[in-house]
Amino acid sequence: MQVINKTIKLSNDYPMPVLGFGTYGLSKDNAEAVILEALNVGYRHIETAPIYLNETAIAKAIQKSGIPREALFITSKIPPHIKTYDGTLRIIKRTMNNLGVDYLDALLINNPVPWGEEGKDYTQENVEVYRAMETLYNEEVVGTLGLSNFSVSEMEKLLPHLTITPHIHQVGVFIGHPLNDVCAYSHKQGMVIQGHSPLARGRIFKIDFLAPLAQKESMSIAQLALRYVLELGIYPVVKTESRKRMEENITINKPLSKETFKTLNEYTKDIRDYLPPNAKYVL
Ligand SMILES: NC(=O)c1ccc[n+]([C@@H]2O[C@H](COP(=O)([O-])OP(=O)(O)OC[C@H]3O[C@@H](n4cnc5c(N)ncnc54)[C@H](OP(=O)(O)O)[C@@H]3O)[C@@H](O)[C@H]2O)c1
């Protein structure tokens, strides 16, 4: 079976497609067409967030595709700046309205802290956000719950306060940045990892040794990178606006050779280190 048609079961038995389609950064003008194309290619997991400002485009694309709601898996996220119980319920009501759906398959806390507040302790606020998410889960408005971009210590502080252990942790994982500690801890708690930015937002193509390695495996660099993430036991969420690349990114059934996997796993230089120190990016 092709990877694109596979699903896995989360810890509450809720099925999640193995591959996700990312929608961050799609421009207002082409978001609907790109998402419709992705649905036509076969993607069934759409990853979004209110701050991506593309929810109505997603709603229109789903409607045009004719794909029944129950065949789709939609992940959304509570924006980093929303850290209250009521704010969480309010934003999700709006999100579902914009998306034209009456339930979400996965709802995550987008970030442990508001942007720019790195290093601060938002445990109590995240407990409140998650409590609202648990309410939505208990009302069967949300199928699964999760976190995104949490460190081990942030999870250690948060988890004891939760009634429902998160089903998903979404983190940025790519060649040179496997986040082993966070993934191991999350797996130990029973969470499945969604790997966002598996191509490091396109920076992966700047790693010199990947081209010959990909050639050796008869794959493109993107396929090598996605296959690597998958073989780490992580489920990638990848974005592209090109139909050709959408098709390329789902053609990742062939396993990597042991030597190639080892080479990739031993490479631990985060490509983001090559950026100028003042470059702004969030992964
Ligand atoms: N939770 C979070 O905080 C968080 C953070 C970041 C991202 N995300 C989610 O994860 C999704 C994916 O991450 P991302 O968008 O940051 O980055 P990504 O998927 O790692 O990379 C996307 C970039 O790679 C290019 N690309 C895609 N397929 C390619 C291929 N086969 N060959 C060459 N280039 C290719 C795309 O260009 P083209 O579009 O021009 O093809 C785009 O520039 C996001 O869209 C979002 O839904 C979540």
The ligand as an SDF file (V2000), in Angstrom:
LIG
                    3D

 48 52  0  0  0  0  0  0  0  0999 V2000
    3.6110   23.6050   14.7910 N   0  0  0  0  0  0  0  0  0  0  0  0
    4.3910   24.5360   14.2840 C   0  0  0  0  0  0  0  0  0  0  0  0
    4.8860   25.4380   14.9720 O   0  0  0  0  0  0  0  0  0  0  0  0
    4.7050   24.4940   12.8060 C   0  0  0  0  0  0  0  0  0  0  0  0
    5.8340   25.1890   12.3500 C   0  0  0  0  0  0  0  0  0  0  0  0
    6.1340   25.1120   11.0070 C   0  0  0  0  0  0  0  0  0  0  0  0
    5.3290   24.3750   10.1500 C   0  0  0  0  0  0  0  0  0  0  0  0
    4.2110   23.7310   10.6130 N   0  0  0  0  0  0  0  0  0  0  0  0
    3.3350   22.9480    9.6980 C   0  0  0  0  0  0  0  0  0  0  0  0
    4.1550   22.0290    8.9680 O   0  0  0  0  0  0  0  0  0  0  0  0
    4.0010   22.2760    7.5780 C   0  0  0  0  0  0  0  0  0  0  0  0
    5.2590   21.9330    6.7970 C   0  0  0  0  0  0  0  0  0  0  0  0
    6.3510   22.6900    7.2280 O   0  0  0  0  0  0  0  0  0  0  0  0
    6.9380   23.9530    6.4380 P   0  0  0  0  0  0  0  0  0  0  0  0
    5.9270   24.4990    5.5000 O   0  0  0  0  0  0  0  0  0  0  0  0
    7.4880   24.8410    7.4760 O   0  0  0  0  0  0  0  0  0  0  0  0
    8.1810   23.3820    5.6700 O   0  0  0  0  0  0  0  0  0  0  0  0
    8.5760   22.0810    4.7970 P   0  0  0  0  0  0  0  0  0  0  0  0
    7.3670   21.2900    4.4850 O   0  0  0  0  0  0  0  0  0  0  0  0
    9.7070   21.4620    5.4730 O   0  0  0  0  0  0  0  0  0  0  0  0
    9.1570   22.7440    3.4840 O   0  0  0  0  0  0  0  0  0  0  0  0
    8.3660   23.4720    2.5980 C   0  0  0  0  0  0  0  0  0  0  0  0
    9.3100   24.0610    1.5610 C   0  0  0  0  0  0  0  0  0  0  0  0
    9.9170   23.0230    0.7930 O   0  0  0  0  0  0  0  0  0  0  0  0
    9.6090   23.1910   -0.5910 C   0  0  0  0  0  0  0  0  0  0  0  0
    9.3430   21.8460   -1.1320 N   0  0  0  0  0  0  0  0  0  0  0  0
    8.3380   21.0040   -0.8150 C   0  0  0  0  0  0  0  0  0  0  0  0
    8.4490   19.8420   -1.4950 N   0  0  0  0  0  0  0  0  0  0  0  0
    9.5520   19.9560   -2.2740 C   0  0  0  0  0  0  0  0  0  0  0  0
   10.1890   19.0960   -3.2020 C   0  0  0  0  0  0  0  0  0  0  0  0
    9.7210   17.8680   -3.4640 N   0  0  0  0  0  0  0  0  0  0  0  0
   11.3010   19.5440   -3.8390 N   0  0  0  0  0  0  0  0  0  0  0  0
   11.8030   20.7780   -3.5850 C   0  0  0  0  0  0  0  0  0  0  0  0
   11.2440   21.6430   -2.7000 N   0  0  0  0  0  0  0  0  0  0  0  0
   10.1390   21.2350   -2.0480 C   0  0  0  0  0  0  0  0  0  0  0  0
    8.3870   24.0800   -0.6220 C   0  0  0  0  0  0  0  0  0  0  0  0
    8.4130   24.8820   -1.7880 O   0  0  0  0  0  0  0  0  0  0  0  0
    7.1390   24.9800   -2.7950 P   0  0  0  0  0  0  0  0  0  0  0  0
    5.9410   25.2420   -1.9860 O   0  0  0  0  0  0  0  0  0  0  0  0
    7.5360   26.1080   -3.6860 O   0  0  0  0  0  0  0  0  0  0  0  0
    7.1130   23.6650   -3.5030 O   0  0  0  0  0  0  0  0  0  0  0  0
    8.5960   24.9590    0.6110 C   0  0  0  0  0  0  0  0  0  0  0  0
    9.4880   26.0180    0.3070 O   0  0  0  0  0  0  0  0  0  0  0  0
    3.5960   23.7500    7.5120 C   0  0  0  0  0  0  0  0  0  0  0  0
    3.0550   24.0980    6.2630 O   0  0  0  0  0  0  0  0  0  0  0  0
    2.6450   23.8260    8.6690 C   0  0  0  0  0  0  0  0  0  0  0  0
    1.3880   23.2760    8.3090 O   0  0  0  0  0  0  0  0  0  0  0  0
    3.9030   23.7750   11.9460 C   0  0  0  0  0  0  0  0  0  0  0  0
  1  2  1  0
  2  3  2  0
  2  4  1  0
  4  5  1  0
  4 48  2  0
  5  6  2  0
  6  7  1  0
  7  8  2  0
  8  9  1  0
  8 48  1  0
  9 10  1  0
  9 46  1  0
 10 11  1  0
 11 12  1  0
 11 44  1  0
 12 13  1  0
 13 14  1  0
 14 15  2  0
 14 16  1  0
 14 17  1  0
 17 18  1  0
 18 19  2  0
 18 20  1  0
 18 21  1  0
 21 22  1  0
 22 23  1  0
 23 24  1  0
 23 42  1  0
 24 25  1  0
 25 26  1  0
 25 36  1  0
 26 27  1  0
 26 35  1  0
 27 28  2  0
 28 29  1  0
 29 30  1  0
 29 35  2  0
 30 31  1  0
 30 32  2  0
 32 33  1  0
 33 34  2  0
 34 35  1  0
 36 37  1  0
 36 42  1  0
 37 38  1  0
 38 39  2  0
 38 40  1  0
 38 41  1  0
 42 43  1  0
 44 45  1  0
 44 46  1  0
 46 47  1  0
M  CHG  2   8   1  16  -1
M  END
$$$$
